[in-house]
Amino acid sequence: MKQLIGTGVALVTPFQQDGTVDYAALENLVNYSIDGGVEYLVILGTTAEAATLTKDEKKQVIETIKKANANRVPMVLGIGGNNTAEVINEYKETDLSDYIAVLTVSPYYNKPNQEGIYQHYKAIAESTDANIILYNVPGRTGSNISADTTIRLANEFKNIVAIKEASPDFLQSTDIIRKNTREDFNIISGDDEFAVPMTLAGGSGVISVIGQGVPTVFTDMIRKAINKEVVAAYEGHYKVVEITRAIFEEGNPCGIKAVLDKKGVCKPFTRLPLVPASANLTTKINQLLSNI
């Protein structure tokens, strides 16, 4: 899956102050990201506040992104949940022909053990021909996909093509890289702050949040890491590390929307239960952006 090498961005969903989706701003965001050099777009992930979107809004978001993209870069669609049967049904009911892969988060809240996680993904993989990206984000799901479970799934199902790895344990990511026997399996950083070291260690790049805010700097940094230009890659890392940390201080996507507001791409509004970044954080973000 060479199309998954580099920087993918988990697009936000822009809103108007009245809470309606700002589709014009979403077009701006797609163009801004692509013009900034991102390799692919991730649609309806957690960063998109997908949990607060209606089915009709999701359809319109997809159509807006698809039209704005105009086949310029590949697209990945987020479909996941903690009801295996429902996830499988959504795969079957969705036209996936426009996407190179589907990003599927590990079941949240239920907190299955490793065998439960394996069986969840096994059932999905056997129900579809679509390419699947595992998504491990213990901070949100309450459970971890172990390195051994990831490797087991990768080696047993050819349509499981990658993992977005957002475990806080960096050594877990390197264990997957070290032990994995599939050359065509992509290990993608799901944590912007680990993107450079993980890519240098043998990963495929990142599915990023901050990447859509400062795409030119961020994508150049990741390309240097892919090319094993260590010093140059870390120069980029040190340039963006403070803004990367800042955008998550009050939750995601509150911080990145403050960045995009400053850049003139979209407004900072979110949907409850999330609220926009505070005045203090917004000031901090604006100051950090001025230094990049």
N, C-alpha and C positions, 0 to 999 in steps of 0.2 A: 504493500500500500504506500507507494512513493508519494501519493497525493496527501498523505497525512504527515509528511515531513516538513517541519518549519513551524510557523506561527498560525494557529487557528484562534479565532476570537469568539468568545461566548457573548453574543450580542445582547445588549439590554433592550427592553421595550420602552421607548419614550412615551411619556404621558403628558397631556395637557393639565393645567391646574385644576380643571373640573374632573379629572380622573379618566377621561377618555383617551384612547390610544392616539398618539400623534404620528400618523402614518407618514406625513411629509418629513418629519424629523428622522423617522426610521430609514427612509430613503437616503437622507443626508448621512446617516451613520454608516450605511453600507458603502456609499461612495467614499466617505472619509477613510474607512478602514482599508478598502481595496486600493485607493490611491496611495495609502501609506505603506503598502507592500505586504499585507497579510496573505498567507497562502490559501486559507480556507475559512469559511464561516460556519459557526455552530448556532443553530436556531432552536429556540424554545428550551434552553437549559435553565438551570436554577437562576442564573444571572438575569434571565429574561422575565423573572417574576411570573413564570408560567403557571404557578399554582393559583394565581389570582386572575388569570385570563379565562374568558368563556370560550366554548368551542368555536363559536363564530369569530371571535377575536383572534383565536389561534390560526384559523384558516386565512383570515385577512392578513395577519402578520406574515404568514408563510408566503402568500401571494405577493405581498409588497416587497419582501426581501428577494424573492425569485425574480420579479420584474426588474428591480433595481440592479441586481447582480448581472443579469443578462448573460449568464453563462461565462462570466469572466473568471471566476474561481470556483472550486468545488464547494459543496455544501454538505453539512452533517446535521441530522435532525435528532432532537432529544425526545425519546420515548422511554419512560420508566415508571416504576411504582412498586408498591409493596404487596400487590395482589397479582401473582404470576399469571393467572388465567386472564385477568383484565389486560395486562401488558401484552400478552400474546394476541388477544383479540384486537388491540389497537394496532399492532403490527399488521395484522391481516386486513384491517379496514382502511389502512393508510396507503396511498400511492407513494411508494418509496423510489420510484424510477429516477427522480431528480437528485438523489442523494448518494454519495459514495459510501456512507455508513450511517448507522444509527447509534447514538450515544445512550446507553442504558445504565442508569444508576443502580447500585446494589440496594436491595430492599431496605427501606428505612422504618424506624419505629418498632417493627416486629423483632429486630435483632436476631436473625437466624444464625445458627452455628455454621461452620465451614461447609458441612455437607448440605445444609439447607441452601446456602448461597450457590454452591455448585449445582444442585438440582434445579434451582431457579433459572440459572443461565443455560443449563443443559436443555431444559424444556423450551426456552425461547429459541436457542440455536437450532433445535430440531424442527421448529415450527415454521422457519423462514429461510429463504435463500439470501436475505439481506446481510451485508457485512455489519458486524456488531463490535462496538467499542465498549468494553467494560468500564464502569466508572466507580472508583473507590474513593469515597470521601467520608471517612469515619466521623469527622466533626459534625456532619449533618445527618448521617444515617444511624449513628449509634453502634455500628459494627464495622469490622475491618475485613477486607478480602485479603487473606494471607498470601504471601508470595507463592507458596506451594499450590494454593487453590487457583491462583492466576495461571501458573505454569501448567497445571492440570487441564484447565479449560482451553488454554492456547494450543496445547498439543493434541487435544481430542477433537476439537471443532475448528475446521479450516475457515469457517465464516466468522469466527471470533478473531478479529484481525488486530486488535490493539487494546490497551488499557490506558485510561486517563487516571493516573495515580496521584492522589492528593492525600496520601497518608503523611502524618507529621514525622514519621520514621523514615528518614532518607535512606537508611541502610536497607529497608525493605525494597525500595526502588532498585537499588544496586543489586540486590539478591535476584530480582526478576531478570535484570539485564544479564547477570552472570550465569544464572542457571537455565534460562530459557533456551530451548533447542531449535526454535523456529526462526529462521533468518528473516522471514517476512512478517513477523509480529512486531508491532510498534509499541514502544513504551513511551507514553506521552506524559509530560509533567502536567499535573492539575493544580500546581501551586506556583504562582509567578515568581516567588522568591527563590524557589529551587530550580527554576527553568534552566539557568546556565550550567550549574554543576551537574544536573541530571542529564542534560544534553551532552556535555563533555564526557560524561561517564559511559555514553553509548545510547542515550535516549534519542527520540525522534523529534524533539522540540516540545511544544507546549500548546495547550488550549488555555488561552489567557483571558483575563479580565482587563488588566491595565493596558494590554496590547491595543485595544480599540481606542484608548485615550491618547496614547503617544505612539502611534503605529510605526512611524518612520524610525525612530530610535530603537524601539523594541524589536522590530523585525530584523533590523540590521544586526542587533546584538545576538539574536538566535542564529542567524545565518553564520555569523563568525564562530559560534559555539559548534555548529554542525561541521564547519570546516576545520575544527580543532585549532582555531586561532585564540589560544587561551588568554593571553594578555589583553587582546582587543575585546574579547567577549566579556571579561571581567571589568574592563573599563566601562562598558555599557551597563553592566549589572550595577556597578557602584553609582552610576548616573541616575538610575531609576529606582534603586532599592528603597529610598525613603518615601517616594510617592506610592510605591507598591504597598508598603506597610500602612501608609496613611489611609488609603482608600478602604481598608477593611476595619478600621478602628470602630466604626459604628454600624458595621454590617454591610453586606453586599446585596444590591448594587448601589446603595446610597452614596458611597464614596466615588465610584466611577461615574455616576451621573453628575456629581459636582464637577469632576474633571471635564466631562463632555459639555456641561453648561459653560464653563470657562472658555472652552474651545469654540463655542458657538454652534455646536452640533445639535444639541437637544436641551430641553429644560431639565431641572433636577428633580422633578416630581416623581414620587413613588406611590404605590397603593398600600393601604393598610393590610396587614399589621406593620409594614415598614413605613418609616418616615424619612423625609429628606435629611441630608447631612446638616448638622448644627452649624450655626454661624461660626463658631470657633474652628470646627473642622474645615469648613469651607475656606476660611481665611488661611489656614495652614496649607491646604491643598493648593490654593492660588499662589502662595509664596513658593512652594516647592516647584510648581510648574514653571515659575519665572526663572528658576535656576537650571532648568533642563534645556 
